[in-house]
């Protein structure tokens, strides 16, 4: 009977020591971080455009009409160069 009393006392002691835990803290807010972008380009031309190869080879006899070449007719050919980034 003493043993039962001690067991009952131990259960009563642990029952009173059990305190419900507080609710879990909410997760921290998510903060979106934008990537670091390079500064915008300066307006205007920073450096002049330079050809990658010899401009004299840009127009050849292959660009002239073959019939005009056979008849040895003279003329002027032209082309336009567009430069972009």
C-alpha positions in Angstrom: 0.0 0.0 0.0 2.8 2.4 0.5 4.1 1.6 -2.9 0.8 2.5 -4.4 0.7 5.8 -2.5 4.2 6.7 -3.8 3.2 5.9 -7.4 0.1 8.0 -7.0 2.1 10.8 -5.6 4.7 10.6 -8.5 1.9 10.7 -11.1 0.2 13.6 -9.4 3.5 15.5 -9.3 4.3 15.0 -13.0 0.7 15.9 -13.9 1.0 19.2 -12.2 4.4 19.9 -13.8 3.1 19.4 -17.3 2.4 22.8 -18.7 1.0 23.1 -22.3 3.7 24.6 -24.6 2.9 28.0 -26.1 1.9 28.0 -29.8 4.7 27.9 -32.3 5.9 31.3 -33.5 4.8 32.2 -37.0 7.6 32.0 -39.6 9.4 35.2 -40.4 8.1 37.2 -43.4 9.7 36.6 -46.7 11.3 39.7 -48.1 11.8 39.7 -51.9 15.3 40.9 -52.8 15.8 42.1 -56.4 19.1 41.3 -58.0 21.7 44.0 -58.4 21.3 45.4 -61.9 24.1 47.2 -63.8 23.5 50.9 -64.3 21.7 51.9 -67.5 23.9 52.6 -70.5 24.8 56.2 -71.0 23.0 58.0 -73.8 25.0 58.6 -76.9 27.8 56.7 -78.6 30.4 55.6 -76.2 32.8 54.4 -78.9 32.7 54.6 -82.6 31.6 51.5 -84.5 34.5 49.7 -86.2 34.3 47.0 -88.9 35.4 43.5 -88.1 37.0 43.0 -91.5 38.1 45.0 -94.5 35.2 47.1 -95.9 36.6 46.9 -99.4 35.5 43.3 -99.6 31.9 43.9 -98.6 30.8 44.4 -102.2 32.3 42.3 -104.9 31.5 41.5 -108.6 29.2 38.7 -107.2 26.9 41.5 -106.0 26.6 43.0 -109.5 24.1 41.6 -112.0 25.8 38.9 -114.1 24.2 39.9 -117.3 25.5 43.5 -116.9 29.0 42.0 -116.3 28.8 39.9 -119.5 27.8 42.9 -121.5 30.5 45.0 -119.8 28.0 47.6 -118.7 29.2 50.0 -116.0 27.1 51.1 -113.0 27.2 51.9 -109.4 26.2 49.6 -106.6 25.5 50.6 -103.1 24.7 49.0 -99.8 23.5 50.2 -96.4 25.2 49.2 -93.1 23.0 49.1 -90.0 24.8 49.2 -86.7 23.2 48.0 -83.4 24.2 46.6 -80.1 
